[in-house]
Amino acid sequence: MSTSGKGGYHHGDLRATLMTIAMGMLEQGRPFSLRAIAREAGVSATAPYRHFADRDALESALAAQGLRDLKADLLRGGGPPATVADLAELGVGYVDFALRRPALFRLMFGNPCDDTNDERVRAAAEVHELLAGAVSGVFPEADPVALATAGWGLVHGLACLYLDGKLAGGSAEDVAGQVRSSFTAIFTARPAIEAPDRHLRG
């Protein structure tokens, strides 16, 4: 059995249709609500409530999809990172995602995480695991969680600085170069004077 309407969806995939419409409205800067996406899909105003309890649930679902899309983008580089330069490319991918999909990026990270939404929590955990695994491969002796958090803070901060116009964007290659140089500066920096070894003190 199929159902036709303005959105032309088939019976059984209304949730996917509503998600596609909502994502499009979000990224086009159009105000959206459950009623608005119902109108766009050509279904009754109550139909979306069979899939999303309210707007917050819809936004959590969009954030979860965004996190999955971000993970897919970060994995496009191939195998696990082996060098700081490889890690920097993950940073480039992260910032590029933010600049290509700013509305979604802000939704993903601009609202408090809904700990009751298993889909969103699971998607966020997968991104965190990816980052922790990446730094573990390059810095096996370091605390992977702490270092992954530091690296995430660096690239997320750069992404927000670009989005807020605090850093001049320029071309995509200019942005990528800035991310690479920032990453290299942080992860290869050494203090001018090393602390003396405590065991050598008399």
C-alpha positions as CSV (number, residue, x, y, z in Angstrom):
1,M,0.0,0.0,0.0
2,S,1.3,3.5,-0.8
3,T,0.2,6.9,0.2
4,S,0.6,9.9,-2.1
5,G,0.6,13.5,-1.1
6,K,2.5,16.7,-1.6
7,G,5.7,15.0,-0.4
8,G,5.0,11.8,-2.5
9,Y,6.1,9.5,0.3
10,H,5.3,5.8,0.4
11,H,3.6,4.1,3.3
12,G,6.1,3.1,5.9
13,D,8.8,5.7,5.4
14,L,6.9,8.8,6.6
15,R,9.5,9.4,9.4
16,A,12.3,9.4,6.8
17,T,10.3,11.9,4.6
18,L,9.7,14.2,7.6
19,M,13.4,14.1,8.5
20,T,14.4,15.0,5.0
21,I,12.0,17.9,4.9
22,A,13.0,19.1,8.3
23,M,16.7,18.9,7.5
24,G,16.1,20.8,4.3
25,M,14.1,23.6,6.0
26,L,16.8,23.8,8.8
27,E,19.6,24.2,6.3
28,Q,17.7,26.6,4.1
29,G,17.1,28.8,7.1
30,R,13.3,28.3,7.0
31,P,11.4,28.2,10.3
32,F,10.1,24.7,10.9
33,S,7.8,22.9,13.2
34,L,5.9,19.6,13.2
35,R,3.0,21.3,11.6
36,A,5.2,23.0,8.9
37,I,6.8,19.7,7.9
38,A,3.4,18.0,7.9
39,R,2.2,20.6,5.4
40,E,5.3,20.2,3.3
41,A,4.8,16.4,3.3
42,G,1.1,16.7,2.5
43,V,-0.1,14.8,5.5
44,S,-2.3,15.6,8.5
45,A,-1.0,18.0,11.2
46,T,-1.1,15.1,13.7
47,A,0.8,12.5,11.5
48,P,4.3,13.6,12.6
49,Y,3.4,13.0,16.3
50,R,3.4,9.3,15.6
51,H,7.2,9.6,15.1
52,F,8.2,12.6,17.2
53,A,6.7,13.5,20.5
54,D,7.4,17.2,20.0
55,R,9.8,19.6,18.4
56,D,12.5,18.8,20.9
57,A,12.3,15.1,19.8
58,L,12.5,16.2,16.1
59,E,15.6,18.4,16.8
60,S,17.3,15.5,18.7
61,A,16.7,13.3,15.7
62,L,18.2,15.9,13.4
63,A,21.2,16.3,15.7
64,A,21.7,12.5,15.8
65,Q,21.6,12.4,12.0
66,G,24.1,15.3,11.9
67,L,26.4,13.4,14.2
68,R,26.2,10.4,11.9
69,D,26.9,12.6,8.9
70,L,29.9,14.1,10.7
71,K,31.3,10.7,11.6
72,A,30.9,9.6,7.9
73,D,32.8,12.7,6.8
74,L,35.6,12.1,9.3
75,L,36.0,8.5,8.1
76,R,36.4,9.5,4.4
77,G,40.1,10.0,4.9
78,G,40.7,6.2,4.9
79,G,42.5,4.3,7.5
80,P,43.2,5.3,11.1
81,P,45.6,8.2,11.7
82,A,49.3,7.4,12.2
83,T,50.8,10.9,12.4
84,V,50.0,14.3,13.7
85,A,49.4,15.3,10.1
86,D,46.8,12.6,9.8
87,L,45.1,13.9,12.9
88,A,45.1,17.4,11.5
89,E,43.1,16.1,8.5
90,L,40.4,14.9,10.9
91,G,40.4,18.5,12.2
92,V,40.1,19.8,8.6
93,G,37.1,17.5,8.0
94,Y,35.4,18.7,11.2
95,V,35.8,22.4,10.4
96,D,34.8,21.8,6.8
97,F,31.6,20.1,8.0
98,A,30.8,23.0,10.3
99,L,31.2,25.6,7.5
100,R,29.3,23.6,4.9
101,R,26.4,22.9,7.2
102,P,26.3,25.7,9.8
103,A,22.7,25.5,10.8
104,L,22.9,21.8,11.5
105,F,26.2,22.2,13.3
106,R,24.8,24.8,15.6
107,L,21.8,22.6,16.3
108,M,24.0,19.6,17.1
109,F,26.1,21.5,19.6
110,G,24.1,24.6,20.5
111,N,21.5,22.9,22.6
112,P,22.1,20.8,25.7
113,C,22.4,17.1,24.9
114,D,19.2,15.2,25.5
115,D,20.5,12.4,27.6
116,T,17.1,10.6,27.4
117,N,17.4,10.3,23.6
118,D,19.2,7.1,23.0
119,E,19.7,7.7,19.3
120,R,21.4,11.1,19.9
121,V,23.5,9.8,22.8
122,R,24.7,6.8,20.8
123,A,25.6,8.9,17.8
124,A,27.6,11.3,20.0
125,A,29.4,8.4,21.7
126,E,30.4,7.0,18.3
127,V,32.0,10.4,17.3
128,H,33.8,10.5,20.7
129,E,35.1,7.0,20.3
130,L,36.3,7.8,16.8
131,L,38.3,10.7,18.1
132,A,39.7,8.8,21.1
133,G,40.7,5.9,18.9
134,A,42.4,8.3,16.4
135,V,44.6,10.0,19.1
136,S,45.4,6.6,20.7
137,G,47.0,5.5,17.5
138,V,49.2,8.5,17.3
139,F,49.9,9.0,21.0
140,P,49.6,5.5,22.5
141,E,51.1,6.6,25.9
142,A,48.7,9.5,26.4
143,D,45.3,9.5,28.1
144,P,43.1,9.0,25.0
145,V,40.0,10.6,26.5
146,A,41.8,13.7,27.8
147,L,43.8,14.1,24.5
148,A,40.7,13.6,22.4
149,T,38.8,16.2,24.4
150,A,41.7,18.6,23.9
151,G,41.8,18.0,20.1
152,W,38.0,18.3,19.9
153,G,38.2,21.6,21.8
154,L,40.8,22.9,19.4
155,V,38.9,22.1,16.2
156,H,35.5,23.0,17.6
157,G,36.8,26.3,18.8
158,L,38.3,27.0,15.3
159,A,34.9,26.0,13.7
160,C,33.0,28.4,16.0
161,L,35.5,31.2,15.4
162,Y,35.0,30.9,11.6
163,L,31.2,30.6,11.9
164,D,31.1,33.7,14.2
165,G,33.4,35.7,11.8
166,K,36.2,36.0,14.4
167,L,38.6,34.4,12.0
168,A,38.6,35.4,8.3
169,G,37.5,32.4,6.3
170,G,38.9,33.0,2.8
171,S,38.9,29.9,0.6
172,A,38.4,26.4,1.8
173,E,42.1,25.7,1.3
174,D,43.0,28.7,3.4
175,V,40.8,27.4,6.2
176,A,42.3,23.9,5.9
177,G,45.8,25.4,6.0
178,Q,44.9,27.3,9.2
179,V,43.5,24.2,10.8
180,R,46.5,22.1,9.9
181,S,49.0,24.7,11.2
182,S,47.0,25.1,14.5
183,F,46.9,21.4,15.0
184,T,50.6,21.0,14.2
185,A,51.5,23.9,16.5
186,I,49.6,22.4,19.5
187,F,50.5,18.7,19.1
188,T,54.2,19.2,18.3
189,A,55.1,22.1,20.6
190,R,57.8,21.6,23.2
191,P,58.7,23.9,26.1
192,A,61.9,25.9,25.7
193,I,63.2,24.5,29.0
194,E,62.4,21.0,30.1
195,A,61.6,20.4,33.8
196,P,64.5,18.7,35.6
197,D,64.1,15.0,36.3
198,R,63.0,14.7,40.0
199,H,65.0,11.6,40.4
200,L,68.2,13.5,39.7
201,R,67.7,16.0,42.5
202,G,70.0,15.5,45.5
